[in-house]
Amino acid sequence: MGRRVELARIIDGCKSGDADSFAQVVDMYASRCYGYFYRLTGDRDLSDELLSELFVKLVEKIGSYKGGAFESWLFKIASNIFHDHLRGKQRRKKLLDARRAELELEPDLNEPRRSDDSGEKLDRLQTHLSRLDADTRDLIMLRFYSELSFKEIAELRSEPIGTALSKLHRGLKKLRELMEG
Amino acid sequence: MKDRESESLGELLRRFMDAPAATAAEEDIRAGEQILNAWPAPVPCDRALDELKLRMIATARRRRRSLRLLRGSLATAAAVVVVALVGLLGRGPADRPGVAFASIIPTAVWESDDIGADDFDLAYFTSEVQRIEAQMQALEEGETEVGVDNAAVEIEMELMQIVETEFWKG
């Protein structure tokens, strides 16, 4: 109860542009949101960018937050930001493919981004996560980092609760098999 | 989050599958979540977070400034509209000028832009009037041209011809 009251006070502060409230909301949610972005992209720099975009959006849109689960509102924006990034990436990939076809190069850029690209060492989990489809990965990360209920996640994703549950089950089962294999 | 604490995964699964399948699915989900817990994602560095906080403050200030400007512009626009409306609707009939205008020049000539043609018509009209005046004067004095018996009729015909040209219409 105390935490909810405290959160409501922080959100009111954010609405009135209070710098301390912004700092508090970053301290409360930045790690979880960063984890969400990192597990979806496997790229720290990109996760920093997406995180920054998320919190700037929070400042711009906080006036439209009318109550309800704040995590649901915040992760809805995070999910939209990630999907926008994904669409942009697909557009860039198409352009790159077209350019490669022009240059008649070997199609070796279809592989998902690996640690070598950014000089990072990816953990095993990240490697196996990249084998799941983007939608399932998003659902798993949403569930894990947002800490929302299935009902809230289903609403956030605009899909029936049974569908979300089934996708999550299949995804986590496959991940477990990959990790144990 | 509060919902999640009260939500029973087992019960939820049993709504969509039979009990043994629901139990197995719950185990799979719990095991998967344990893996995620065992492999924590990296956290953002403190410097990035400090920069982020500054960026948020700057964004909030910029937004407040934009809103203030927008409100100021709206207030100015509203004032201009009000002044314009008062100017338009506040004037009574007494304020309006009651002067009537009339022109001694035919409207067609006044409105015409063809000055050359207008001048020619005026010169022709003037000469014709002068000629008729002279003929009328001669008639009054009993002086008629040789061989002209019906001078009055001829003048009348000339007048009709002038009228038929409708020169004043331009």
Interface residues (C-beta under 8 A of the other chain):
Chain A: R4 G17 A19 F22 A23 V26 D27 A30 S31 Y34 G35 Y38 R39 R44 S47 D48 L51 S52 F55 V56 L58 V59 E60 A69 E71 D123 R124 L125 I140 F144 E147 L148 S149 F150 K151 E152 I161 G162 L165 S166 L168 H169 G171 L172 K173 L175 R176 M179
Chain B: M1 K2 D3 R4 S6 E7 L9 L12 L13 R15 F16 A25 D28 I29 A31 G32 E33 I35 L36 W39 P40 A41 P42 V43 P44 A48 L49 E51 L52 K53 R55 M56 I57 T59 A60 R61 R63 R64
